[in-house]
Amino acid sequence: MESIAGLLIMLIPIIMILVFGAIWLAWMAVWIWMLIDCAQREHFNSIQGESAKLLWLLIIFFGGIFGTGAYYFLEKRTDTRTRYSTKQRPTTPG
């Protein structure tokens, strides 16, 4: 019984490292995705002006998860909602 308890105590840090590592990798993928999306975007909904792209890039880069979340909910998510109006929405055959 002591060997099982010792094994579990040794496995807990490894499992925690794997879980937090997976969370960190997922966040980094979303962060890079938002940086690329911002760099390629021409029009911004929430911030107007010539320096909007630079400002959003700085917010995403230095804001971490909060900057990434702000960009996603203020720009990316609103863009996909307004991409198709009711007249332009693709129809499914059948």
N, CA, C and O atoms as CSV, one atom per row, in Angstrom:
chain,resi,resn,atom,element,x,y,z
A,1,MET,N,N,0.822,-1.197,0.000
A,1,MET,CA,C,0.000,0.000,0.000
A,1,MET,C,C,0.862,1.255,0.000
A,1,MET,O,O,0.504,2.262,-0.611
A,2,GLU,N,N,2.003,1.191,0.690
A,2,GLU,CA,C,2.878,2.358,0.727
A,2,GLU,C,C,3.492,2.643,-0.630
A,2,GLU,O,O,3.733,3.803,-0.964
A,3,SER,N,N,3.750,1.615,-1.415
A,3,SER,CA,C,4.346,1.836,-2.731
A,3,SER,C,C,3.357,2.504,-3.677
A,3,SER,O,O,3.764,3.305,-4.519
A,4,ILE,N,N,2.070,2.195,-3.559
A,4,ILE,CA,C,1.051,2.834,-4.391
A,4,ILE,C,C,0.919,4.303,-4.002
A,4,ILE,O,O,0.809,5.166,-4.873
A,5,ALA,N,N,0.928,4.592,-2.717
A,5,ALA,CA,C,0.848,5.981,-2.263
A,5,ALA,C,C,2.078,6.764,-2.725
A,5,ALA,O,O,1.959,7.913,-3.153
A,6,GLY,N,N,3.240,6.154,-2.641
A,6,GLY,CA,C,4.456,6.822,-3.100
A,6,GLY,C,C,4.431,7.071,-4.597
A,6,GLY,O,O,4.890,8.114,-5.064
A,7,LEU,N,N,3.900,6.120,-5.351
A,7,LEU,CA,C,3.780,6.280,-6.791
A,7,LEU,C,C,2.817,7.408,-7.141
A,7,LEU,O,O,3.085,8.202,-8.043
A,8,LEU,N,N,1.701,7.477,-6.428
A,8,LEU,CA,C,0.738,8.554,-6.672
A,8,LEU,C,C,1.335,9.920,-6.349
A,8,LEU,O,O,1.101,10.891,-7.069
A,9,ILE,N,N,2.095,9.993,-5.280
A,9,ILE,CA,C,2.732,11.258,-4.918
A,9,ILE,C,C,3.726,11.680,-5.991
A,9,ILE,O,O,3.882,12.872,-6.253
A,10,MET,N,N,4.393,10.727,-6.607
A,10,MET,CA,C,5.337,11.046,-7.674
A,10,MET,C,C,4.624,11.418,-8.972
A,10,MET,O,O,5.148,12.214,-9.751
A,11,LEU,N,N,3.441,10.860,-9.217
A,11,LEU,CA,C,2.726,11.120,-10.463
A,11,LEU,C,C,1.971,12.447,-10.460
A,11,LEU,O,O,1.753,13.026,-11.524
A,12,ILE,N,N,1.574,12.933,-9.309
A,12,ILE,CA,C,0.789,14.171,-9.236
A,12,ILE,C,C,1.526,15.355,-9.868
A,12,ILE,O,O,0.915,16.067,-10.664
A,13,PRO,N,N,2.800,15.605,-9.563
A,13,PRO,CA,C,3.472,16.725,-10.227
A,13,PRO,C,C,3.598,16.536,-11.741
A,13,PRO,O,O,3.503,17.507,-12.491
A,14,ILE,N,N,3.807,15.320,-12.190
A,14,ILE,CA,C,3.914,15.068,-13.620
A,14,ILE,C,C,2.584,15.343,-14.315
A,14,ILE,O,O,2.552,15.950,-15.385
A,15,ILE,N,N,1.500,14.901,-13.711
A,15,ILE,CA,C,0.174,15.153,-14.277
A,15,ILE,C,C,-0.125,16.640,-14.295
A,15,ILE,O,O,-0.679,17.148,-15.270
A,16,MET,N,N,0.235,17.349,-13.228
A,16,MET,CA,C,0.003,18.801,-13.185
A,16,MET,C,C,0.803,19.517,-14.259
A,16,MET,O,O,0.291,20.436,-14.898
A,17,ILE,N,N,2.041,19.116,-14.468
A,17,ILE,CA,C,2.869,19.727,-15.504
A,17,ILE,C,C,2.255,19.489,-16.878
A,17,ILE,O,O,2.218,20.399,-17.705
A,18,LEU,N,N,1.774,18.280,-17.127
A,18,LEU,CA,C,1.154,17.975,-18.416
A,18,LEU,C,C,-0.126,18.770,-18.638
A,18,LEU,O,O,-0.359,19.272,-19.738
A,19,VAL,N,N,-0.955,18.888,-17.611
A,19,VAL,CA,C,-2.212,19.631,-17.738
A,19,VAL,C,C,-1.942,21.117,-17.957
A,19,VAL,O,O,-2.497,21.721,-18.875
A,20,PHE,N,N,-1.097,21.702,-17.124
A,20,PHE,CA,C,-0.807,23.126,-17.281
A,20,PHE,C,C,-0.037,23.404,-18.562
A,20,PHE,O,O,-0.194,24.468,-19.162
A,21,GLY,N,N,0.788,22.466,-18.982
A,21,GLY,CA,C,1.489,22.616,-20.256
A,21,GLY,C,C,0.529,22.612,-21.425
A,21,GLY,O,O,0.701,23.387,-22.366
A,22,ALA,N,N,-0.480,21.756,-21.387
A,22,ALA,CA,C,-1.485,21.721,-22.450
A,22,ALA,C,C,-2.306,23.009,-22.471
A,22,ALA,O,O,-2.614,23.535,-23.541
A,23,ILE,N,N,-2.659,23.514,-21.295
A,23,ILE,CA,C,-3.395,24.786,-21.220
A,23,ILE,C,C,-2.542,25.916,-21.775
A,23,ILE,O,O,-3.042,26.761,-22.518
A,24,TRP,N,N,-1.259,25.943,-21.424
A,24,TRP,CA,C,-0.360,26.993,-21.908
A,24,TRP,C,C,-0.204,26.918,-23.422
A,24,TRP,O,O,-0.212,27.951,-24.090
A,25,LEU,N,N,-0.061,25.722,-23.972
A,25,LEU,CA,C,0.072,25.570,-25.423
A,25,LEU,C,C,-1.193,26.021,-26.146
A,25,LEU,O,O,-1.112,26.653,-27.199
A,26,ALA,N,N,-2.353,25.705,-25.594
A,26,ALA,CA,C,-3.612,26.139,-26.202
A,26,ALA,C,C,-3.720,27.661,-26.180
A,26,ALA,O,O,-4.130,28.271,-27.168
A,27,TRP,N,N,-3.353,28.273,-25.057
A,27,TRP,CA,C,-3.407,29.731,-24.977
A,27,TRP,C,C,-2.425,30.370,-25.953
A,27,TRP,O,O,-2.757,31.371,-26.588
A,28,MET,N,N,-1.232,29.815,-26.085
A,28,MET,CA,C,-0.246,30.359,-27.028
A,28,MET,C,C,-0.744,30.254,-28.464
A,28,MET,O,O,-0.509,31.156,-29.268
A,29,ALA,N,N,-1.430,29.162,-28.793
A,29,ALA,CA,C,-1.975,29.009,-30.143
A,29,ALA,C,C,-3.035,30.071,-30.422
A,29,ALA,O,O,-3.055,30.658,-31.504
A,30,VAL,N,N,-3.913,30.321,-29.457
A,30,VAL,CA,C,-4.944,31.357,-29.625
A,30,VAL,C,C,-4.296,32.729,-29.695
A,30,VAL,O,O,-4.721,33.565,-30.493
A,31,TRP,N,N,-3.283,32.982,-28.883
A,31,TRP,CA,C,-2.580,34.267,-28.878
A,31,TRP,C,C,-1.935,34.541,-30.232
A,31,TRP,O,O,-2.050,35.644,-30.765
A,32,ILE,N,N,-1.261,33.545,-30.786
A,32,ILE,CA,C,-0.628,33.707,-32.099
A,32,ILE,C,C,-1.688,33.874,-33.182
A,32,ILE,O,O,-1.509,34.667,-34.106
A,33,TRP,N,N,-2.785,33.136,-33.078
A,33,TRP,CA,C,-3.876,33.250,-34.043
A,33,TRP,C,C,-4.449,34.667,-34.044
A,33,TRP,O,O,-4.714,35.223,-35.110
A,34,MET,N,N,-4.643,35.258,-32.864
A,34,MET,CA,C,-5.188,36.607,-32.795
A,34,MET,C,C,-4.176,37.642,-33.301
A,34,MET,O,O,-4.566,38.622,-33.936
A,35,LEU,N,N,-2.899,37.438,-33.029
A,35,LEU,CA,C,-1.881,38.353,-33.558
A,35,LEU,C,C,-1.864,38.326,-35.080
A,35,LEU,O,O,-1.794,39.377,-35.717
A,36,ILE,N,N,-1.928,37.140,-35.667
A,36,ILE,CA,C,-1.935,37.021,-37.124
A,36,ILE,C,C,-3.202,37.628,-37.705
A,36,ILE,O,O,-3.142,38.330,-38.715
A,37,ASP,N,N,-4.352,37.367,-37.082
A,37,ASP,CA,C,-5.609,37.929,-37.560
A,37,ASP,C,C,-5.579,39.454,-37.512
A,37,ASP,O,O,-6.042,40.116,-38.441
A,38,CYS,N,N,-5.044,40.002,-36.445
A,38,CYS,CA,C,-4.967,41.453,-36.307
A,38,CYS,C,C,-4.021,42.049,-37.352
A,38,CYS,O,O,-4.316,43.095,-37.930
A,39,ALA,N,N,-2.900,41.394,-37.595
A,39,ALA,CA,C,-1.930,41.913,-38.564
A,39,ALA,C,C,-2.492,41.893,-39.978
A,39,ALA,O,O,-2.118,42.732,-40.796
A,40,GLN,N,N,-3.380,40.957,-40.283
A,40,GLN,CA,C,-3.945,40.852,-41.625
A,40,GLN,C,C,-5.213,41.668,-41.817
A,40,GLN,O,O,-5.636,41.889,-42.951
A,41,ARG,N,N,-5.820,42.114,-40.740
A,41,ARG,CA,C,-7.102,42.822,-40.819
A,41,ARG,C,C,-6.919,44.247,-41.330
A,41,ARG,O,O,-5.960,44.934,-40.979
A,42,GLU,N,N,-7.856,44.669,-42.161
A,42,GLU,CA,C,-7.824,46.022,-42.712
A,42,GLU,C,C,-8.773,46.970,-41.988
A,42,GLU,O,O,-8.484,48.159,-41.860
A,43,HIS,N,N,-9.901,46.451,-41.514
A,43,HIS,CA,C,-10.916,47.301,-40.888
A,43,HIS,C,C,-11.173,46.820,-39.464
A,43,HIS,O,O,-11.283,45.619,-39.213
A,44,PHE,N,N,-11.267,47.767,-38.539
A,44,PHE,CA,C,-11.516,47.443,-37.136
A,44,PHE,C,C,-12.825,48.077,-36.703
A,44,PHE,O,O,-13.120,49.212,-37.074
A,45,ASN,N,N,-13.606,47.354,-35.923
A,45,ASN,CA,C,-14.929,47.823,-35.500
A,45,ASN,C,C,-14.867,48.739,-34.291
A,45,ASN,O,O,-15.573,49.747,-34.245
A,46,SER,N,N,-14.034,48.406,-33.309
A,46,SER,CA,C,-14.089,49.114,-32.036
A,46,SER,C,C,-13.165,50.320,-31.974
A,46,SER,O,O,-13.475,51.280,-31.269
A,47,ILE,N,N,-12.061,50.306,-32.672
A,47,ILE,CA,C,-11.110,51.418,-32.656
A,47,ILE,C,C,-10.971,51.942,-34.079
A,47,ILE,O,O,-10.678,51.181,-35.001
A,48,GLN,N,N,-11.179,53.221,-34.254
A,48,GLN,CA,C,-11.073,53.829,-35.579
A,48,GLN,C,C,-9.777,54.614,-35.678
A,48,GLN,O,O,-9.215,55.028,-34.664
A,49,GLY,N,N,-9.312,54.815,-36.881
A,49,GLY,CA,C,-8.118,55.619,-37.096
A,49,GLY,C,C,-6.992,54.819,-37.726
A,49,GLY,O,O,-7.070,53.601,-37.883
A,50,GLU,N,N,-5.947,55.545,-38.081
A,50,GLU,CA,C,-4.821,54.922,-38.777
A,50,GLU,C,C,-3.988,54.034,-37.865
A,50,GLU,O,O,-3.357,53.087,-38.336
A,51,SER,N,N,-3.975,54.319,-36.594
A,51,SER,CA,C,-3.131,53.553,-35.678
A,51,SER,C,C,-3.889,52.421,-34.979
A,51,SER,O,O,-3.405,51.878,-33.986
A,52,ALA,N,N,-5.057,52.064,-35.480
A,52,ALA,CA,C,-5.869,51.026,-34.839
A,52,ALA,C,C,-5.156,49.678,-34.854
A,52,ALA,O,O,-5.171,48.959,-33.855
A,53,LYS,N,N,-4.530,49.331,-35.983
A,53,LYS,CA,C,-3.851,48.042,-36.075
A,53,LYS,C,C,-2.690,47.965,-35.094
A,53,LYS,O,O,-2.521,46.961,-34.402
A,54,LEU,N,N,-1.891,49.024,-35.034
A,54,LEU,CA,C,-0.754,49.042,-34.105
A,54,LEU,C,C,-1.236,48.978,-32.656
A,54,LEU,O,O,-0.658,48.267,-31.834
A,55,LEU,N,N,-2.280,49.714,-32.355
A,55,LEU,CA,C,-2.810,49.706,-30.996
A,55,LEU,C,C,-3.315,48.320,-30.607
A,55,LEU,O,O,-3.031,47.845,-29.507
A,56,TRP,N,N,-4.064,47.662,-31.503
A,56,TRP,CA,C,-4.552,46.317,-31.200
A,56,TRP,C,C,-3.406,45.325,-31.076
A,56,TRP,O,O,-3.439,44.462,-30.199
A,57,LEU,N,N,-2.396,45.426,-31.929
A,57,LEU,CA,C,-1.243,44.525,-31.821
A,57,LEU,C,C,-0.546,44.691,-30.478
A,57,LEU,O,O,-0.141,43.705,-29.863
A,58,LEU,N,N,-0.404,45.921,-30.023
A,58,LEU,CA,C,0.220,46.166,-28.721
A,58,LEU,C,C,-0.654,45.642,-27.576
A,58,LEU,O,O,-0.148,45.080,-26.605
A,59,ILE,N,N,-1.961,45.832,-27.704
A,59,ILE,CA,C,-2.878,45.337,-26.666
A,59,ILE,C,C,-2.808,43.814,-26.575
A,59,ILE,O,O,-2.754,43.253,-25.481
A,60,ILE,N,N,-2.809,43.154,-27.725
A,60,ILE,CA,C,-2.743,41.688,-27.724
A,60,ILE,C,C,-1.396,41.215,-27.191
A,60,ILE,O,O,-1.332,40.302,-26.367
A,61,PHE,N,N,-0.319,41.839,-27.665
A,61,PHE,CA,C,1.023,41.382,-27.303
A,61,PHE,C,C,1.307,41.567,-25.823
A,61,PHE,O,O,1.773,40.643,-25.157
A,62,PHE,N,N,1.027,42.760,-25.304
A,62,PHE,CA,C,1.351,43.042,-23.908
A,62,PHE,C,C,0.213,42.731,-22.940
A,62,PHE,O,O,0.439,42.625,-21.734
A,63,GLY,N,N,-1.007,42.583,-23.454
A,63,GLY,CA,C,-2.155,42.340,-22.589
A,63,GLY,C,C,-2.345,40.893,-22.189
A,63,GLY,O,O,-3.159,40.584,-21.320
A,64,GLY,N,N,-1.598,40.011,-22.820
A,64,GLY,CA,C,-1.711,38.602,-22.467
A,64,GLY,C,C,-3.091,38.056,-22.740
A,64,GLY,O,O,-3.683,38.321,-23.786
A,65,ILE,N,N,-3.593,37.299,-21.803
A,65,ILE,CA,C,-4.895,36.660,-21.990
A,65,ILE,C,C,-6.025,37.688,-22.009
A,65,ILE,O,O,-7.046,37.472,-22.662
A,66,PHE,N,N,-5.851,38.797,-21.303
A,66,PHE,CA,C,-6.889,39.826,-21.292
A,66,PHE,C,C,-6.931,40.576,-22.617
A,66,PHE,O,O,-8.012,40.858,-23.134
A,67,GLY,N,N,-5.774,40.901,-23.168
A,67,GLY,CA,C,-5.726,41.563,-24.473
A,67,GLY,C,C,-6.231,40.677,-25.584
A,67,GLY,O,O,-6.932,41.133,-26.488
A,68,THR,N,N,-5.871,39.392,-25.516
A,68,THR,CA,C,-6.345,38.436,-26.514
A,68,THR,C,C,-7.854,38.286,-26.427
A,68,THR,O,O,-8.539,38.264,-27.450
A,69,GLY,N,N,-8.371,38.183,-25.213
A,69,GLY,CA,C,-9.820,38.074,-25.034
A,69,GLY,C,C,-10.556,39.320,-25.490
A,69,GLY,O,O,-11.617,39.227,-26.107
A,70,ALA,N,N,-9.999,40.484,-25.191
A,70,ALA,CA,C,-10.628,41.734,-25.620
A,70,ALA,C,C,-10.681,41.815,-27.139
A,70,ALA,O,O,-11.705,42.199,-27.704
A,71,TYR,N,N,-9.594,41.460,-27.799
A,71,TYR,CA,C,-9.576,41.495,-29.266
A,71,TYR,C,C,-10.580,40.501,-29.835
A,71,TYR,O,O,-11.305,40.816,-30.778
A,72,TYR,N,N,-10.621,39.305,-29.265
A,72,TYR,CA,C,-11.539,38.293,-29.783
A,72,TYR,C,C,-12.988,38.752,-29.657
A,72,TYR,O,O,-13.747,38.662,-30.622
A,73,PHE,N,N,-13.384,39.244,-28.484
A,73,PHE,CA,C,-14.786,39.597,-28.280
A,73,PHE,C,C,-15.163,40.928,-28.927
A,73,PHE,O,O,-16.324,41.111,-29.294
A,74,LEU,N,N,-14.225,41.861,-29.079
A,74,LEU,CA,C,-14.569,43.156,-29.672
A,74,LEU,C,C,-14.386,43.202,-31.180
A,74,LEU,O,O,-15.083,43.959,-31.855
A,75,GLU,N,N,-13.471,42.416,-31.723
A,75,GLU,CA,C,-13.203,42.463,-33.158
A,75,GLU,C,C,-13.542,41.165,-33.871
A,75,GLU,O,O,-14.377,41.156,-34.775
A,76,LYS,N,N,-12.923,40.100,-33.486
A,76,LYS,CA,C,-13.061,38.831,-34.211
A,76,LYS,C,C,-14.473,38.280,-34.143
A,76,LYS,O,O,-15.034,37.884,-35.164
A,77,ARG,N,N,-15.047,38.252,-32.969
A,77,ARG,CA,C,-16.380,37.684,-32.803
A,77,ARG,C,C,-17.442,38.549,-33.476
A,77,ARG,O,O,-18.373,38.011,-34.074
A,78,THR,N,N,-17.328,39.856,-33.397
A,78,THR,CA,C,-18.312,40.723,-34.053
A,78,THR,C,C,-18.167,40.652,-35.556
A,78,THR,O,O,-19.150,40.837,-36.274
A,79,ASP,N,N,-16.970,40.388,-36.056
A,79,ASP,CA,C,-16.764,40.265,-37.489
A,79,ASP,C,C,-17.470,39.037,-38.039
A,79,ASP,O,O,-18.095,39.114,-39.097
A,80,THR,N,N,-17.386,37.916,-37.355
A,80,THR,CA,C,-18.045,36.709,-37.848
A,80,THR,C,C,-19.555,36.805,-37.729
A,80,THR,O,O,-20.268,36.156,-38.494
A,81,ARG,N,N,-20.056,37.585,-36.804
A,81,ARG,CA,C,-21.511,37.756,-36.698
A,81,ARG,C,C,-22.049,38.607,-37.838
A,81,ARG,O,O,-23.145,38.351,-38.337
A,82,THR,N,N,-21.293,39.614,-38.254
A,82,THR,CA,C,-21.772,40.524,-39.293
A,82,THR,C,C,-21.274,40.139,-40.672
A,82,THR,O,O,-21.544,40.855,-41.636
A,83,ARG,N,N,-20.566,39.047,-40.799
A,83,ARG,CA,C,-20.039,38.650,-42.101
A,83,ARG,C,C,-21.165,38.331,-43.074
A,83,ARG,O,O,-21.091,38.699,-44.247
A,84,TYR,N,N,-22.199,37.658,-42.606
A,84,TYR,CA,C,-23.332,37.302,-43.457
A,84,TYR,C,C,-24.564,38.053,-42.975
A,84,TYR,O,O,-24.970,37.926,-41.820
A,85,SER,N,N,-25.145,38.825,-43.861
A,85,SER,CA,C,-26.427,39.414,-43.513
A,85,SER,C,C,-27.499,38.404,-43.905
A,85,SER,O,O,-27.179,37.335,-44.424
A,86,THR,N,N,-28.760,38.729,-43.665
A,86,THR,CA,C,-29.828,37.783,-43.984
A,86,THR,C,C,-29.944,37.578,-45.490
A,86,THR,O,O,-30.381,36.511,-45.920
A,87,LYS,N,N,-29.569,38.562,-46.305
A,87,LYS,CA,C,-29.658,38.427,-47.755
A,87,LYS,C,C,-28.482,37.629,-48.322
A,87,LYS,O,O,-28.623,36.982,-49.359
A,88,GLN,N,N,-27.341,37.665,-47.667
A,88,GLN,CA,C,-26.143,37.025,-48.184
A,88,GLN,C,C,-25.885,35.659,-47.582
A,88,GLN,O,O,-24.943,34.988,-48.003
A,89,ARG,N,N,-26.660,35.225,-46.635
A,89,ARG,CA,C,-26.419,33.965,-45.956
A,89,ARG,C,C,-26.506,32.815,-46.955
A,89,ARG,O,O,-27.486,32.712,-47.693
A,90,PRO,N,N,-25.496,31.952,-46.986
A,90,PRO,CA,C,-25.545,30.842,-47.946
A,90,PRO,C,C,-26.674,29.873,-47.625
A,90,PRO,O,O,-26.976,29.608,-46.461
A,91,THR,N,N,-27.279,29.361,-48.657
A,91,THR,CA,C,-28.385,28.428,-48.467
A,91,THR,C,C,-27.895,27.003,-48.651
A,91,THR,O,O,-26.944,26.746,-49.390
A,92,THR,N,N,-28.545,26.105,-47.984
A,92,THR,CA,C,-28.176,24.688,-48.102
A,92,THR,C,C,-29.078,24.066,-49.144
A,92,THR,O,O,-30.276,24.349,-49.173
A,93,PRO,N,N,-28.518,23.213,-50.013
A,93,PRO,CA,C,-29.376,22.582,-51.034
A,93,PRO,C,C,-30.335,21.579,-50.402
A,93,PRO,O,O,-30.028,20.935,-49.398
A,94,GLY,N,N,-31.483,21.471,-51.011
A,94,GLY,CA,C,-32.405,20.445,-50.527
A,94,GLY,C,C,-33.641,20.997,-50.085
A,94,GLY,O,O,-34.525,20.261,-49.647
